[in-house]
Amino acid sequence: MKAVLLSAVDVMTLQEVEKPELSRHKDMRVRLHAAGVNPIDAKMRVNSQLNFDVPKILGCDGAGVVESIGDKVHNFKIGDEVYFFNGGMGTTEQGNYAEYTTINHHYAALKPKNISMTEAAAIPLAWITAWEALVERAHLQFDQTILIHAGAGGVGHLAIQLAKSLGARVAVTVSNPKKKRLAQLLGADYCIDYTKNDFVEEIMYWTNGKGVNVVLDTVGGDIFCDSVPAIKIYGKIVTLLDPICNQEAAKIAKRRNLSLIYELMLTPLLEHMHDERVIQRLMLERATRLIEADKLIVQITQILPLAQAAKAHQIIEEGHTTGKIVLTI
């Protein structure tokens, strides 16, 4: 089969490799049709301290058709269309920049019937991240307010729709009119162009001086510190990055009794936590129900062939993308 291999730090090439065999009773082999591209993929590629042996196949989001199944797989059959988050992180699980992969049947979900393989492959990591951040970590409630940074981004645009499905009122930061229109289409109640306006001032205006219940930080850096004054007393900030808080912001956070929450959806995969990975599959099944009810859409900014995985990484690293990038296989 053809696959894009990370053969050394920052070196990816399209090569011919052996098709993976079913080595476990609960595994199934999937003929991949598409693979999502995420910022973490690019970080794995350029990490100068790779803690795993190369060559490796990257790509943790995939969608395809079940080709063969182990003798203990009972909830899928050959020909089923599935999507999933699996592999691509330097573990023993192969990634999805390839024509085929194998996966434990507990970790895959049936693809929504009303979307393409390309759309399905764009969903898993971003959706699970949004779900864990808003539902499992922040416990976002009906009629609460949330500020989602980079509302038109891969996680952000799904988080808007999830927050609205929970009955929350949503403010977002965006960088141009096109992204503002997308955020509004997805249900954002208040859009802030952070290149022209102070988002803290805008949030305080929007909330009548109270601040939001929750901030979802998908950007990191100064944005994390700058967000603290926009959060109401006893509020929460969920970050996907490594926050660095200055002394002034730390004092405000302490005085307001704010909760700092980390979100890393990779943990169950990296720590080999089977039950938690099953729970993440259930999150995908929730996404399937919303998509088939026309209550959730995925925005794809660019579709490239598998051979152009390096170009996809370049686009990701340039930043400011709208929605997701997907490789077709």
C-alpha positions as CSV (number, residue, x, y, z in Angstrom):
1,M,0.0,0.0,0.0
2,K,1.0,3.6,-0.4
3,A,1.6,5.6,2.8
4,V,3.3,8.9,3.8
5,L,6.1,8.0,6.2
6,L,7.9,10.3,8.7
7,S,11.4,8.9,8.0
8,A,13.4,11.5,10.0
9,V,12.7,14.7,11.9
10,D,10.8,17.0,9.5
11,V,11.0,14.5,6.6
12,M,7.9,13.0,5.1
13,T,7.8,10.9,1.9
14,L,5.2,8.9,0.0
15,Q,6.4,5.2,0.0
16,E,5.2,1.7,-0.7
17,V,4.8,-0.3,2.5
18,E,3.2,-3.6,3.6
19,K,-0.5,-3.6,4.1
20,P,-1.2,-4.0,7.8
21,E,-2.4,-7.4,8.9
22,L,-5.1,-8.2,11.6
23,S,-3.0,-9.2,14.6
24,R,-5.7,-9.0,17.3
25,H,-9.1,-10.6,17.5
26,K,-10.9,-7.3,18.1
27,D,-9.3,-5.4,15.2
28,M,-10.6,-4.6,11.8
29,R,-8.8,-3.4,8.7
30,V,-10.1,-0.3,7.1
31,R,-9.5,0.9,3.5
32,L,-9.0,4.6,4.2
33,H,-10.6,7.2,2.0
34,A,-9.6,10.3,3.8
35,A,-7.4,11.5,6.7
36,G,-7.8,14.7,8.7
37,V,-4.8,17.0,9.2
38,N,-4.4,18.6,12.6
39,P,-1.8,20.9,14.1
40,I,-0.6,18.1,16.3
41,D,0.5,16.2,13.2
42,A,2.8,19.0,12.2
43,K,4.2,19.2,15.7
44,M,5.0,15.5,15.6
45,R,6.8,16.0,12.3
46,V,9.1,18.8,13.5
47,N,9.7,17.6,17.0
48,S,13.5,17.5,17.4
49,Q,13.3,15.1,20.3
50,L,11.1,12.4,18.8
51,N,10.5,9.8,21.5
52,F,9.6,7.0,19.1
53,D,11.4,5.1,16.4
54,V,11.0,6.1,12.7
55,P,9.7,5.5,10.2
56,K,6.2,6.2,11.4
57,I,2.9,7.0,9.7
58,L,1.3,10.1,11.1
59,G,-2.3,11.3,11.0
60,C,-4.8,10.5,13.8
61,D,-8.1,11.2,12.1
62,G,-9.4,8.8,9.5
63,A,-12.5,7.6,7.6
64,G,-13.0,4.6,5.4
65,V,-14.6,1.3,4.7
66,V,-14.2,-1.9,6.8
67,E,-12.4,-4.4,4.6
68,S,-11.8,-7.3,7.1
69,I,-12.6,-8.1,10.7
70,G,-11.2,-10.2,13.5
71,D,-13.2,-13.1,14.9
72,K,-14.3,-11.1,18.0
73,V,-15.6,-8.1,16.1
74,H,-19.4,-8.2,16.4
75,N,-20.6,-4.6,16.0
76,F,-19.2,-4.0,12.5
77,K,-19.3,-5.9,9.3
78,I,-17.3,-5.8,6.1
79,G,-18.5,-2.8,4.0
80,D,-19.4,-0.6,6.9
81,E,-18.3,3.0,6.6
82,V,-16.5,4.2,9.7
83,Y,-14.6,7.2,11.1
84,F,-12.3,7.4,14.1
85,F,-9.4,9.0,16.0
86,N,-6.5,6.5,16.2
87,G,-2.8,6.3,15.9
88,G,-0.4,8.8,14.4
89,M,1.2,9.8,17.8
90,G,4.3,7.6,17.7
91,T,2.5,4.7,19.6
92,T,2.2,1.2,18.2
93,E,-1.0,2.2,16.5
94,Q,-0.4,3.2,12.8
95,G,-1.6,6.6,11.7
96,N,-3.9,7.4,8.8
97,Y,-1.8,8.9,6.1
98,A,-2.1,5.6,4.3
99,E,-4.3,3.5,2.1
100,Y,-5.1,1.0,4.9
101,T,-5.0,0.9,8.7
102,T,-6.2,-1.4,11.5
103,I,-8.1,-0.3,14.5
104,N,-9.8,-1.9,17.6
105,H,-13.5,-2.0,16.8
106,H,-14.3,-0.3,20.2
107,Y,-12.7,2.9,19.0
108,A,-14.5,3.4,15.7
109,A,-17.9,4.9,15.0
110,L,-20.2,4.5,12.0
111,K,-19.8,7.4,9.6
112,P,-22.8,9.7,9.4
113,K,-24.9,8.7,6.4
114,N,-25.4,12.2,5.1
115,I,-21.8,13.4,4.8
116,S,-18.8,12.4,2.7
117,M,-15.7,10.5,3.8
118,T,-13.8,13.7,3.5
119,E,-16.1,15.5,5.9
120,A,-16.1,12.6,8.3
121,A,-12.3,12.5,8.5
122,A,-12.2,16.2,9.5
123,I,-14.3,15.6,12.6
124,P,-12.8,13.2,15.3
125,L,-10.0,15.1,17.0
126,A,-11.6,18.5,16.8
127,W,-15.0,17.3,17.9
128,I,-13.7,15.2,20.8
129,T,-11.6,18.2,21.9
130,A,-14.6,20.5,21.9
131,W,-16.8,18.0,23.7
132,E,-14.3,17.3,26.4
133,A,-13.5,21.0,26.9
134,L,-17.1,22.2,27.1
135,V,-19.0,19.3,28.5
136,E,-16.5,17.2,30.5
137,R,-14.3,20.0,31.8
138,A,-16.1,23.3,31.8
139,H,-19.6,21.7,32.4
140,L,-21.1,24.4,30.2
141,Q,-24.8,24.9,31.1
142,F,-27.9,26.3,29.5
143,D,-28.0,30.1,29.3
144,Q,-24.4,30.5,30.4
145,T,-22.0,32.6,28.3
146,I,-18.8,31.4,26.6
147,L,-16.0,33.1,24.6
148,I,-14.4,30.8,22.0
149,H,-11.2,32.1,20.6
150,A,-10.5,31.4,16.9
151,G,-14.2,30.7,16.4
152,A,-13.6,29.8,12.7
153,G,-10.8,27.4,13.4
154,G,-10.9,23.6,13.4
155,V,-11.9,23.2,17.0
156,G,-13.6,26.6,17.3
157,H,-16.2,26.1,14.6
158,L,-17.3,22.8,16.1
159,A,-17.3,24.3,19.6
160,I,-19.7,27.0,18.5
161,Q,-22.2,24.5,17.4
162,L,-21.8,22.3,20.5
163,A,-22.2,25.3,22.8
164,K,-25.4,26.3,21.0
165,S,-26.7,22.8,21.2
166,L,-26.2,23.0,25.0
167,G,-28.2,26.3,25.1
168,A,-25.3,28.6,25.8
169,R,-24.8,32.1,24.5
170,V,-21.6,32.2,22.4
171,A,-19.1,35.0,21.7
172,V,-16.1,34.3,19.4
173,T,-13.0,36.1,18.2
174,V,-12.3,36.1,14.5
175,S,-9.8,37.9,12.3
176,N,-11.7,38.9,9.1
177,P,-15.2,39.3,7.7
178,K,-15.2,35.9,6.0
179,K,-14.6,34.1,9.3
180,K,-17.2,36.3,11.0
181,R,-19.8,35.2,8.5
182,L,-18.9,31.6,9.1
183,A,-19.2,32.0,12.9
184,Q,-22.5,33.7,12.5
185,L,-23.8,31.0,10.2
186,L,-22.8,28.4,12.8
187,G,-24.8,30.2,15.5
188,A,-22.4,32.6,17.2
189,D,-24.3,35.4,19.0
190,Y,-21.5,37.9,19.2
191,C,-18.4,38.1,16.9
192,I,-15.3,40.2,17.8
193,D,-12.7,41.1,15.2
194,Y,-9.7,41.0,17.5
195,T,-7.5,42.8,14.9
196,K,-9.7,45.9,15.3
197,N,-11.2,45.7,18.7
198,D,-10.2,44.9,22.3
199,F,-11.9,41.6,22.9
200,V,-12.0,42.1,26.7
201,E,-13.8,45.5,26.3
202,E,-16.2,43.9,23.8
203,I,-17.0,41.0,26.2
204,M,-17.6,43.3,29.1
205,Y,-20.0,45.3,26.9
206,W,-21.8,42.1,25.7
207,T,-22.2,40.8,29.3
208,N,-23.1,44.1,30.9
209,G,-19.8,44.2,32.8
210,K,-20.1,40.7,34.3
211,G,-17.7,38.7,32.0
212,V,-18.3,35.2,30.6
213,N,-18.8,32.0,32.5
214,V,-16.3,30.2,30.3
215,V,-13.4,30.9,28.0
216,L,-12.2,28.3,25.5
217,D,-8.5,29.2,24.7
218,T,-7.5,27.5,21.4
219,V,-4.7,30.0,20.7
220,G,-2.4,30.2,23.7
221,G,0.3,32.7,24.3
222,D,-0.8,36.2,25.3
223,I,-4.4,35.3,24.6
224,F,-4.5,33.2,27.7
225,C,-3.4,36.0,30.0
226,D,-5.5,38.6,28.2
227,S,-8.6,36.5,28.6
228,V,-8.6,36.5,32.4
229,P,-10.2,39.9,32.9
230,A,-13.0,38.8,30.5
231,I,-14.1,36.0,32.9
232,K,-16.7,36.5,35.6
233,I,-16.2,35.6,39.2
234,Y,-16.0,31.8,39.7
235,G,-15.7,31.4,36.0
236,K,-13.5,28.9,34.1
237,I,-10.9,29.0,31.4
238,V,-10.2,25.9,29.4
239,T,-6.9,25.9,27.4
240,L,-5.6,23.5,24.8
241,L,-2.1,25.0,25.0
242,D,0.6,25.5,27.7
243,P,-0.5,28.6,29.5
244,I,2.0,31.2,30.7
245,C,0.3,33.7,33.0
246,N,1.8,37.0,34.0
247,Q,1.7,38.3,37.5
248,E,-1.1,40.7,36.9
249,A,-3.4,38.2,35.3
250,A,-2.6,35.6,38.0
251,K,-3.7,38.1,40.7
252,I,-7.0,38.8,38.8
253,A,-7.6,35.0,38.4
254,K,-7.0,34.4,42.1
255,R,-9.2,37.3,43.2
256,R,-12.0,36.1,41.0
257,N,-11.6,32.4,42.1
258,L,-11.2,31.3,38.5
259,S,-10.7,27.7,37.5
260,L,-7.9,26.9,35.1
261,I,-8.6,23.7,33.1
262,Y,-6.4,21.8,30.7
263,E,-7.8,19.9,27.8
264,L,-5.7,17.3,25.9
265,M,-7.8,14.7,24.2
266,L,-4.7,12.7,23.3
267,T,-4.3,11.4,26.9
268,P,-6.3,8.2,26.5
269,L,-4.4,7.2,23.4
270,L,-1.0,8.1,24.9
271,E,-1.7,6.5,28.2
272,H,-3.3,3.3,26.8
273,M,-6.6,4.0,28.6
274,H,-9.1,1.6,26.9
275,D,-12.3,2.7,28.8
276,E,-11.6,6.4,28.2
277,R,-11.1,5.7,24.5
278,V,-14.5,3.9,24.4
279,I,-16.0,7.0,25.9
280,Q,-14.4,9.1,23.2
281,R,-16.1,6.8,20.6
282,L,-19.4,7.6,22.3
283,M,-18.6,11.3,21.7
284,L,-18.2,10.5,18.0
285,E,-21.6,8.7,18.0
286,R,-23.1,11.9,19.5
287,A,-21.6,13.8,16.7
288,T,-23.1,11.3,14.2
289,R,-26.6,11.9,15.7
290,L,-26.2,15.7,15.5
291,I,-24.9,15.5,11.9
292,E,-27.7,13.2,10.7
293,A,-30.2,15.6,12.3
294,D,-28.6,18.5,10.4
295,K,-27.5,20.2,13.6
296,L,-23.8,20.0,13.1
297,I,-21.7,20.7,10.0
298,V,-17.9,20.6,9.4
299,Q,-16.1,23.3,7.5
300,I,-13.3,22.2,5.2
301,T,-10.9,24.8,3.9
302,Q,-8.8,22.7,1.6
303,I,-8.7,19.1,0.3
304,L,-5.4,17.7,-1.0
305,P,-4.3,14.3,-2.2
306,L,-2.3,12.0,0.1
307,A,1.0,12.7,-1.7
308,Q,0.7,16.4,-0.7
309,A,0.7,15.8,3.0
310,A,3.8,18.0,3.4
311,K,1.9,20.9,1.8
312,A,-1.0,20.3,4.1
313,H,1.4,20.6,7.1
314,Q,2.8,23.8,5.6
315,I,-0.7,25.4,5.4
316,I,-1.4,24.3,9.0
317,E,1.8,25.9,10.2
318,E,1.1,29.2,8.5
319,G,-1.9,29.5,10.8
320,H,-5.2,31.3,10.4
321,T,-6.9,28.5,8.6
322,T,-10.7,28.3,8.5
323,G,-12.1,24.9,9.5
324,K,-10.1,21.8,8.6
325,I,-7.7,20.4,6.0
326,V,-8.2,16.9,4.7
327,L,-6.1,14.5,2.6
328,T,-8.0,12.2,0.2
329,I,-6.7,8.7,-0.3
